[in-house]
């Protein structure tokens, strides 16, 4: 059960005050890692943004930016800070569990989702508590993650191939927010961020980031924090185009930090532990879901029909200093 509270919000631009009863509180975020505020289907995206900012404890000018750091370019919804979360995620496939921007040098402390339009069929949000997940993973697997970390890999096309190439997923122009190939290579080859950008073939660039998969939560200490299942090539199994390609050639893939492949039993353990700790939440239009991004991983089931879910990031938390394994460190200096 969610905690019932009453929120009274001010909307200066519209010249009135709106009072409504809604589920959701900052106390609930602290207790269980997330909260849901139900504003009703008459709420605007701007209404939901105001509630999100209050619950995350940030101002509009201190929210995080996804574009240029995330996997795809996302567009704003109704001129708000919310961007379309569906970009780059085929609706016929489930979105695997992940912590938002776990591959980046900094990540959002909180993540908010605002349901603008729910799908005609399914599209259920999935959550799992990283505290329970971390405790359930075997120590040998956790130790391997500590020693090696993960390489996150993506293949980038030229923007000119959008809507033309069937295997197009994202462009280097969008990924690095530039129209200059030289600038993209400058941004993509950065020893400080463990980033390597190379030409893969005549059509694609290959971008590799090494990342640790543990971060210290201020309350719970070390937690498993990653995008392994959401970035492993197997998440595109069943896709009309990418299912015909090997995992290591799909738009996204990941390996152990030394470049070795995840074994089937290793992936199976991660999937099993997440499945055992999955919570399903069916969001209705006007619902605002706020997550503690370090504590809670999120995903969704597949869906049919049109669906619009907004994504808003809070202020960003810098990743702690870390070192990649020797095998990846050598690649940085080649």
MOFEN-V682080 format. One record per backbone hydrogen bond with DSSP energy under -1.0 kcal/mol. NH is the residue of the N-H (numbers start at 0). CO is the residue of the C=O. Records with the same first field share a line. If there is no record, write none. Layout:
BEGIN
NH=CO  CO
END
This chain:
BEGIN
4=21
6=19
8=17
10=15
13=10
15=10
17=8
19=6
21=4
23=2
28=24
29=25
30=26
31=27
32=28
34=289
36=287
38=285
42=39
47=43
48=44
49=45
50=46
51=47
52=48
53=49
54=50
55=51
56=52
57=52
61=58
63=313
68=65
69=65
76=81
79=76
82=310
83=74
84=308
86=83
88=85
92=89
94=299
97=297
98=225
101=98
103=100
106=316
108=314
110=290
111=311
112=288
113=309
114=286
115=307
116=307
120=303
122=301
124=280
125=298
126=278
127=296
129=294
132=128
133=129
134=130
135=131
136=132
141=137
142=138
143=139
144=140
145=141
146=142
147=143
148=144
149=210
150=254
151=208
152=252
153=206
154=250
155=204
156=169
160=157
161=158
163=160
164=160
167=164
171=156
174=170
175=171
177=172
183=179
184=180
185=181
186=182
187=183
188=184
189=194
193=190
194=189
195=207
197=205
199=203
200=203
204=155
205=197
206=153
207=195
208=151
209=193
210=149
214=222
216=220
220=216
222=214
224=212
230=226
231=227
234=231
235=232
236=233
238=235
242=238
243=240
244=241
248=245
249=246
252=152
254=150
255=259
256=148
258=255
266=262
267=263
268=264
269=265
270=266
271=267
272=268
273=269
274=270
275=271
277=274
278=126
280=124
285=114
286=283
287=36
288=112
289=34
290=110
291=32
292=108
295=291
296=127
297=97
298=125
299=94
300=123
302=90
303=120
307=116
309=113
310=82
311=111
313=109
316=106
318=104
328=324
329=325
331=327
333=330
END
